[in-house]
Amino acid sequence: MSDDVRDLIKEVAAEAERTRHEPMPPGAAGHRPNSEATRPRVLSVRLTGEQYDRLAVAAEHQAVPVSTLARMLIVQGVEGAVHAPVLDRPVLSPEQFEVLLSHLPDEVSSALGAALRRNVKPEFLQTA
């Protein structure tokens, strides 16, 4: 490759980098992939040490960085929420829930109870 071609490539690359956030010129083919609507944005999320550790373990099992797994879960949750049905009543009555729990192994039932206690307000866990 001649020096003239190398210089032209450097010049075009520098211009592309300098104008990367500007709209495409009139008559240009294509689009800017990082336009204002699609430009990535940064979100800071606070987790407890325990939550972060669980996320880190899950990320390690999937061989992805922690931030990648967090993003995957957020996107999955947001996209799933759009399609999720809105429930105006519980899926199971308390009696049905008790029957379901009675069929689970003790360790699963204990783990479920612990998860509920960690994530649900106590007043919602009180039985009648």
Backbone bond lengths (Angstrom), bond angles and torsions (degrees), N, CA, C in turn:
res aa  C-N    CA-C-N  psi(-1)  N-CA   C-N-CA  omega(-1)  CA-C   N-CA-C  phi
1 M - - - 1.445 - - 1.534 107.15 -
2 S 1.327 115.17 135.85 1.461 119.07 -177.41 1.532 110.74 -77.37
3 D 1.315 114.88 162.85 1.462 120.52 178.86 1.525 110.96 -64.17
4 D 1.335 117.95 -32.89 1.468 121.24 179.09 1.532 110.49 -62.56
5 V 1.337 116.77 -41.63 1.464 121.24 -179.96 1.527 109.85 -67.91
6 R 1.317 116.74 -43.45 1.475 119.96 177.89 1.531 111.08 -59.46
7 D 1.320 116.18 -44.06 1.465 120.26 179.46 1.529 110.98 -63.46
8 L 1.319 117.16 -40.89 1.464 120.78 178.80 1.527 110.78 -64.32
9 I 1.321 117.59 -42.00 1.467 121.59 178.25 1.532 109.85 -62.20
10 K 1.337 117.68 -44.54 1.458 121.09 178.32 1.526 110.84 -61.55
11 E 1.309 117.11 -41.51 1.465 121.77 -179.19 1.531 111.00 -65.13
12 V 1.328 117.11 -46.07 1.466 121.00 -179.92 1.529 110.32 -66.44
13 A 1.312 117.64 -40.13 1.466 121.00 178.84 1.526 110.61 -64.01
14 A 1.313 117.87 -42.11 1.468 121.24 178.72 1.522 110.85 -63.59
15 E 1.334 117.41 -42.41 1.468 120.64 178.36 1.530 110.66 -64.66
16 A 1.319 117.54 -42.44 1.465 121.42 179.41 1.532 110.46 -61.65
17 E 1.317 116.32 -41.25 1.468 120.27 179.08 1.528 110.80 -67.71
18 R 1.313 116.49 -41.52 1.465 121.84 -178.49 1.536 112.03 -65.37
19 T 1.321 117.72 -32.24 1.476 121.67 -174.70 1.525 112.84 -110.10
20 R 1.326 117.52 18.57 1.464 120.58 -172.30 1.519 114.40 -62.18
21 H 1.335 118.72 -26.14 1.461 120.75 -178.71 1.526 112.66 -97.81
22 E 1.300 116.98 0.12 1.466 120.67 179.12 1.532 109.51 -86.85
23 P 1.346 116.54 154.19 1.467 118.47 177.04 1.528 110.35 -63.94
24 M 1.313 115.21 157.15 1.461 119.96 177.75 1.531 108.65 -64.77
25 P 1.328 117.56 144.89 1.463 119.97 178.03 1.535 110.48 -65.74
26 P 1.347 117.46 152.93 1.475 119.83 178.96 1.526 110.44 -57.12
27 G 1.311 115.24 138.82 1.461 120.99 178.13 1.515 114.22 83.01
28 A 1.323 118.46 -3.63 1.465 120.67 179.94 1.521 109.67 -78.09
29 A 1.314 116.11 143.15 1.465 120.76 176.95 1.521 108.30 -84.67
30 G 1.318 116.01 149.25 1.459 120.04 176.73 1.517 112.02 93.33
31 H 1.325 115.62 -168.92 1.451 121.83 -178.67 1.523 108.77 -150.18
32 R 1.293 115.49 164.10 1.459 120.63 176.07 1.526 107.61 -86.43
33 P 1.315 118.28 116.90 1.464 119.55 -177.83 1.526 112.72 -64.57
34 N 1.329 118.07 -24.55 1.459 120.43 -179.55 1.521 111.21 -109.29
35 S 1.324 115.43 48.82 1.451 118.75 175.20 1.520 108.69 -66.72
36 E 1.326 117.79 173.20 1.465 121.33 -177.64 1.526 111.33 -53.65
37 A 1.321 117.67 -40.15 1.470 121.08 -177.69 1.523 112.75 -70.34
38 T 1.327 117.32 -29.88 1.465 119.42 -175.59 1.523 113.56 -111.57
39 R 1.320 117.93 -0.48 1.466 120.43 -179.33 1.527 109.63 -63.61
40 P 1.304 117.43 130.71 1.468 119.47 179.85 1.525 110.75 -60.49
41 R 1.313 116.02 144.80 1.462 122.45 176.79 1.516 108.57 -123.34
42 V 1.300 115.86 151.83 1.461 121.40 -178.54 1.523 108.96 -97.46
43 L 1.313 115.98 137.15 1.455 123.25 178.03 1.520 108.17 -124.72
44 S 1.318 116.30 128.12 1.469 120.55 175.28 1.519 108.16 -96.68
45 V 1.319 116.24 132.59 1.461 121.82 -179.40 1.515 108.32 -126.05
46 R 1.318 116.58 133.93 1.460 120.86 177.81 1.525 109.63 -96.47
47 L 1.318 115.57 130.68 1.457 122.28 177.38 1.526 107.87 -127.34
48 T 1.320 115.72 152.25 1.458 118.59 171.66 1.526 107.49 -72.06
49 G 1.299 116.36 165.13 1.461 119.98 177.67 1.522 111.32 -58.25
50 E 1.327 115.87 -41.19 1.469 120.72 179.99 1.536 110.80 -64.71
51 Q 1.324 117.30 -43.17 1.462 120.65 179.51 1.525 110.20 -63.66
52 Y 1.332 116.58 -43.69 1.457 120.14 179.47 1.523 111.05 -62.79
53 D 1.326 116.25 -43.35 1.464 119.93 179.78 1.520 111.33 -60.81
54 R 1.342 117.35 -42.53 1.473 120.60 178.43 1.525 110.27 -64.22
55 L 1.338 116.84 -40.19 1.461 120.69 178.19 1.529 110.26 -64.92
56 A 1.328 116.99 -41.02 1.467 121.04 179.96 1.528 111.21 -64.00
57 V 1.324 116.80 -40.98 1.471 120.43 178.25 1.535 109.70 -64.16
58 A 1.322 116.63 -44.78 1.466 120.17 179.08 1.528 110.81 -62.65
59 A 1.328 116.82 -40.17 1.467 120.43 178.80 1.527 110.75 -64.46
60 E 1.325 116.31 -40.90 1.462 120.52 178.92 1.538 110.56 -62.50
61 H 1.340 116.50 -40.81 1.469 120.02 178.79 1.518 111.62 -63.70
62 Q 1.329 116.69 -30.22 1.464 120.20 -179.73 1.524 112.17 -94.84
63 A 1.323 116.53 0.01 1.462 123.04 178.49 1.527 111.82 58.60
64 V 1.337 116.14 43.44 1.468 121.78 176.07 1.525 107.88 -131.68
65 P 1.336 116.61 157.82 1.465 118.58 175.64 1.532 110.87 -64.97
66 V 1.323 116.53 155.39 1.461 121.88 -179.23 1.528 110.27 -57.75
67 S 1.333 117.35 -44.07 1.467 120.12 -178.45 1.529 111.33 -64.33
68 T 1.314 117.71 -34.30 1.462 120.73 178.38 1.527 110.49 -66.59
69 L 1.323 116.79 -44.45 1.464 119.58 178.34 1.528 110.48 -64.09
70 A 1.332 117.42 -41.34 1.466 120.47 178.57 1.527 109.95 -60.02
71 R 1.319 116.57 -45.04 1.469 119.95 178.79 1.523 110.78 -62.61
72 M 1.326 117.14 -43.76 1.469 120.94 179.53 1.526 110.60 -58.89
73 L 1.330 116.73 -44.28 1.461 120.61 -178.83 1.523 111.67 -67.63
74 I 1.338 116.92 -39.74 1.461 119.99 178.20 1.522 110.37 -64.38
75 V 1.318 117.20 -47.83 1.470 120.52 -179.66 1.527 110.14 -61.70
76 Q 1.323 116.82 -44.13 1.466 120.86 178.30 1.527 110.24 -60.09
77 G 1.323 117.13 -43.15 1.457 120.82 179.81 1.515 112.57 -65.76
78 V 1.331 116.52 -43.24 1.462 120.40 -179.80 1.528 110.48 -66.33
79 E 1.320 116.94 -45.90 1.464 119.61 -179.85 1.518 110.76 -68.35
80 G 1.325 117.46 -35.45 1.460 120.78 177.73 1.514 111.74 -68.80
81 A 1.348 117.09 -35.79 1.470 120.67 -179.60 1.518 111.36 -64.18
82 V 1.330 116.39 -32.00 1.462 119.85 179.82 1.524 110.10 -65.32
83 H 1.328 116.13 -34.89 1.462 120.69 -175.37 1.527 113.40 -99.08
84 A 1.327 117.25 -6.65 1.464 120.19 -175.79 1.527 110.61 -75.60
85 P 1.321 117.25 138.94 1.461 118.94 177.28 1.522 110.66 -70.24
86 V 1.300 116.38 147.91 1.456 121.21 177.06 1.517 107.20 -90.20
87 L 1.321 115.62 122.97 1.455 120.34 -178.30 1.516 109.27 -101.30
88 D 1.326 116.63 129.15 1.453 119.68 179.43 1.527 111.65 -97.79
89 R 1.328 116.41 2.26 1.457 120.29 177.82 1.524 107.98 -152.96
90 P 1.324 117.72 160.23 1.467 119.05 178.83 1.527 111.11 -61.92
91 V 1.308 115.40 149.71 1.463 120.46 178.18 1.528 109.99 -69.39
92 L 1.331 116.61 -37.84 1.462 121.90 179.94 1.523 109.54 -117.24
93 S 1.308 115.79 142.81 1.462 119.53 171.51 1.524 107.47 -74.17
94 P 1.337 118.70 162.82 1.473 119.34 177.17 1.520 112.31 -56.77
95 E 1.319 117.45 -36.16 1.468 120.54 179.55 1.534 110.45 -66.27
96 Q 1.333 116.28 -44.28 1.464 119.91 178.83 1.528 110.82 -63.19
97 F 1.329 115.63 -37.86 1.452 120.06 178.96 1.530 111.01 -64.17
98 E 1.328 116.70 -42.25 1.461 121.03 178.02 1.525 110.88 -61.83
99 V 1.330 117.18 -41.39 1.468 121.14 178.25 1.530 109.54 -62.93
100 L 1.341 116.07 -43.28 1.459 120.20 178.25 1.526 110.71 -60.12
101 L 1.341 117.02 -46.37 1.464 120.79 179.62 1.524 111.79 -61.36
102 S 1.333 117.39 -36.14 1.463 120.32 -177.39 1.528 111.96 -66.49
103 H 1.326 117.50 -19.97 1.465 121.33 179.92 1.528 113.22 -92.65
104 L 1.329 116.33 -5.38 1.465 119.86 -179.19 1.517 110.33 -88.76
105 P 1.332 117.49 148.81 1.464 119.91 173.35 1.529 109.60 -59.77
106 D 1.322 116.84 151.83 1.467 121.69 -176.44 1.528 112.56 -54.73
107 E 1.354 117.48 -41.86 1.461 119.17 -177.08 1.535 111.11 -67.36
108 V 1.321 117.47 -33.60 1.464 120.56 177.77 1.525 109.52 -71.28
109 S 1.318 116.67 -44.44 1.463 121.04 178.35 1.527 110.72 -60.86
110 S 1.327 117.80 -41.94 1.469 121.59 178.35 1.525 111.02 -64.82
111 A 1.336 115.87 -43.91 1.469 119.68 179.59 1.525 110.98 -63.72
112 L 1.327 116.49 -39.60 1.464 120.58 178.07 1.520 110.47 -63.88
113 G 1.316 117.13 -44.45 1.463 120.99 177.87 1.518 111.57 -61.07
114 A 1.336 117.06 -42.77 1.464 120.82 179.08 1.531 110.57 -64.06
115 A 1.323 116.69 -42.11 1.470 120.03 178.64 1.521 111.21 -63.71
116 L 1.320 116.88 -40.59 1.468 119.96 178.19 1.527 110.50 -64.02
117 R 1.327 117.05 -42.88 1.466 120.18 -179.64 1.530 111.39 -64.25
118 R 1.350 117.48 -33.86 1.468 121.02 179.27 1.528 112.23 -73.99
119 N 1.329 117.73 -31.30 1.453 120.81 -168.38 1.517 116.79 -113.76
120 V 1.329 118.26 -10.32 1.461 121.12 -176.53 1.524 108.82 -120.13
121 K 1.330 115.45 138.46 1.461 119.89 178.94 1.522 109.81 -57.91
122 P 1.333 117.92 139.58 1.472 121.48 -176.47 1.526 113.59 -55.47
123 E 1.326 118.01 -37.07 1.473 119.01 -178.53 1.522 113.46 -63.23
124 F 1.348 116.18 -22.07 1.463 119.56 178.18 1.527 112.19 -85.46
125 L 1.333 116.77 -11.77 1.460 120.69 -179.44 1.522 112.19 -97.37
126 Q 1.317 117.62 -6.99 1.464 120.24 -178.86 1.517 109.74 -68.37
127 T 1.309 115.39 138.34 1.461 120.03 177.64 1.515 109.38 -95.47
128 A 1.304 115.45 155.21 1.471 120.50 -178.00 1.500 111.89 -74.15
